[in-house]
Amino acid sequence: MNVLMIHGIGQEASTKDELLKKWMDSLHETQSGLLSRASVDMAYYGTTLADWTNGKTKAAVGMGAESIAVDLGDADELKFLSAVMEEFISDNGIDEADIEAAMGTAGGNPIPMDNFIARRLVGLMRMIEKISPAKGSLLLRIVRQGHTYLSSPGAAKAVDDIVRPLLQRSPQILITHSLGTVIAFKLLREMEAAGTSGVHIPLLITMGSPLGLDAFKAKLGAPRRKPAFVERWENFYDPSDFVTLGKPLNEKNFASAIHNDGAVNNKTVNAHGVIGYLPHKGIIDALTRALE
């Protein structure tokens, strides 16, 4: 059986081999030899997407605890970032007056008074960082790279040209995390629409997926359904994972025919790290069944 892993954002400091070993070690520490008889590969796009995301900023201003640069001249990016942050704020019941009080400067740099979206984004980021600085900075990274992938044709082609050929091995199990879940869904949907034949995916595993967030759904558009290539789709999330906002990928939030497991206890610092997902019993059991 072929197994393809598709990682999430922020992996530009790691190599493909390092990531593959990290994921394999995590699974085998829980169940020794689980993938020992499988042909396993990692779809590595880390440096490619990071270069596109970091290289396009012009009027960049640092935001967040780690001064992540945001392009004030890109209205579409600002709206996308703000939409995700607004959903987070709403789900966490943060007071509007506190947001307004936090609007002003970012990273010591003044935000122009006429750029309301940017000023509000600063306020949203500051309130999120009051909950957790680590969550605020990582959430901003994820949505920025997600926006680049979903909005820039050049970035999407660069990433897709890496991942798409690997998706055509069959039969194949897909194990995806974070933005990797978005890339897998988008490409499988495109392949289905193009009439690609001979693709069989007995199991698609998504972990910590932002597919259920309104901003991502708006960018992806319709249709939202389990791709015909996929026999079984199992989605795993920790209710404390701020990237998923604790939302299952069910008919209400995304699509039907997806099996959801919200019992993950992700013990990484932000409840989103892949190493906190892979040892989960539901994931091990799903892989064991598919590999039989």
N, C-alpha and C positions, 0 to 999 in steps of 0.2 A: 504494500500500500504506500502511495505517496502522501506525504504530509507537507503542507506549505504554511509557514508562519509569516504573518505580516505585522510588523511592529508599529508603534505609534510615534508621536513627535519627540523631539529632543534627543535623538539618538545619533546626531552627527559626530559626537566625540567617540563613538564606539565603531568598531568594524563589524562587517557582516558575521565573521567567524566568532567574534566576541559575543555578539547578541545571540547567535545560534547556541553557543555553549551555555550562556546564561539561562536561556529558556529550557534547554534540554536538561541541564543540571537540576533546575527547579522541579521539573516534572519527575525526574528519576529519583530525586531525594524522597519524594512522596510515594512513588511506586517504581521500584527498581526495574529497569529493563523495559519500561512501558513502550518506548519507541525504538527499541534496539533492532527490531526486524523491519522497520519502515525506512523508506528513502525520504529523508527530511531535508528541507531547504528553507532558507530565510529570504524573503523578498526585501532586499535592503535598498531604501531610497533616502536614507537619513541625510546625507550631505547634499544630495540633489535638491530636496525641498528646502532645506535650511538656506542654501545659497540663493534660491529664488526669493525666499521670504525676506532675508536680510539685505539682499542686494537691490531691492526695488525702492527702498525708502529714500525720500529726498528731504522733505522738511520734517525730519525725524525728531521726536521729543521722547525722552525717557519717561516711562510710567511703571508703576509697580515697585515692589520692594527691591527688585533686581534691575531697575531702570531698563526695562524692555522697551525698545524703540517702536514708536507708532508713528505712521506717516500722517501728519495733520492735513496734508493735501489730498488724501485719498478718502473722499466722502463715503464711498461704498464700504471700504474697510472699517471706517469709524462706525457706520451704522450696523454692520455685522457684529463687531465687537460689543457695541452697546446693547444690541438685542440679546446676546447671550448673558451679559452682565445683568441686564434688567430682569431676565427670567430667574437668574440666581437670587437677586435681591428680593423679588416678589415671593419666591418659594421660601425664603428665610425670614420674611416679615419685617424687613428693615424699614425704619421710618423715613418718610420723604424729607422731613425737615433736616434729618441728619445728613442725607445725601447733599442737599443744597448747601449746608454749612461746610461740607468737605470740598466743594468745587472751588477751583482757583488755579493752583500751579501744579506742575508735574515734574518731579525730580529737580526742583529748584528753578525750572524754566516756566515763565509766565505763558499762559494760554490766552490767545487773542480773545477779547471780550465778545467779538462777533461770531466766534466759533462755539456755539452753544453745545453741539454734539460732543466736541472734544472736552469742553469744560465739564459736562455731565459725566462723561466717561471717567474723568479724574475722580469725581465724587463717588461714582460706583466702585472704582478700584479701591479707593481708600476705605470704604465701608467693608468691602470683602476682605481686605487685609486686616481689618480689626478683628474679623472672625478668625482668620489664619493667614499670615503672610505667605506661607508656602502655597496655600491654595490659590491665593490671588495671583501670584507670579506664574504658576504653572497653568492656571486657567487661561491667562492672557496668552501664553505661548501656544497653547493648544488651539485656541480660536484664531490666532493670527496665522498659524500654518494651515489650519483648516480653510480659512478664507482664501489664502494664496492658492491652495490646491483647487478649490471650487470656483475661483473667480478668474484666475490667470490661465488662458489657454496654453501658454508656453510651459508653465509649471505643471499643469495637468498632463500635458503630452510627455514631458520629461519623466514624470513619475509613472504614468501609465505604460510607457514603453519599457520600463523595468519590470513592472508587475504583471502586465497582461500575458506575455508569453508563458510565464510560470503558472498561470491559472488554467492553461489548456492541457495540462497533464491529467490523465484520468486512468482509473478513479483516484480521487484525491480528497484528503481531509484538509480543511482550512482552519487554522487557529489564528485569530486576529485580535488586536488590542487597540483601543482608543481610536486615533485617526485611521489606523489600519482597517477598522471595521467599515469606515466610510469609503475608503478606496476600494475595498473588496466588493461592497454592495454596488457602488457606481459602475465598476467595470463589469460585474456579472450582469447587471441590468442592460448595459450597452451590448454585451455579447449576445444576450438573449434577443434583444431587438434586432440585431444584425443577422440573426438566424445561424449563429455559430453552432456547429454540430459536434458530437463526440465528447462533450464535456459532462462528466458525472461527478458530483460532489456528495458523497454519502453523509457528510457532516460538516456544517459550518458552525464554528464556535466564535461568538463575539463576546469580548470582555471590556467593561468600562466604556461602552459605546456612547458617543454624543449624537447618534442618529435620531434620538427622540427629542432633541432640543429644537425649538421653533426655528431658530436661525439656520440650522443645518437643513431642516426639512424644506424651508423656503428656497434655499440655494439648490438643493437636489431636485425639487419639483416632483411631479408625478411621472409614472406610477410608483407607488410604494407597496411592494408585495414581495413575498419570498420568490427568488428567481427559480425558474423551472428546473435549472441544473441541480438545485439543492434538494436533496432528499429530506434532510432534517436540519433545522436551524435552532441552535440552543444559545440563548443570550444570558450572560451572567453579569450581575452588578451588585455592588455593595451599596446599601441605602445611604451610606455616608460619603460615597464617591461624588464629589462636587461636579465632575465632568458629566455624569449621567443625571445629576440632580435627583438621584434615587428613583428614576422613572424606568419602568420596564418597557421593552419594545413590544407592546401589545397592540391590539386593534385601536384602542383609544389614542395611544401616543405615536404609533408608527404603522404597524401592519398586523394582519392576522397570521395564523399558522406559524408563529414563532413561540418556542417554548422558553419561558423565562424562569430564572432562578435568582431570587433576591436575597438568598441566605448567605452570601459571601461575607466573610469577616476578614477584610483586607487590612492587614496590620502594618502596611507601609505608612510613612508619615502623613501622606495626603489621601489615603484610602483609594488611590488610583493606580499605584504602581503594578506592573505586570507580575512581579514576583509575589505580590500579595494575592493575585488571582489564580495563578497556575496550580498551586497546591490544593485548591478547593475540591472537596470530594465529588461534587457534581461534575466538574470538568474531568477529573480522573475517570469517573464512571462512564461518562459519555465517550471518552476516547477508548476506553477498554471495550465497550460494546461495538464501536465502529471498527475497531481493529481485529475483532474476532473473525 
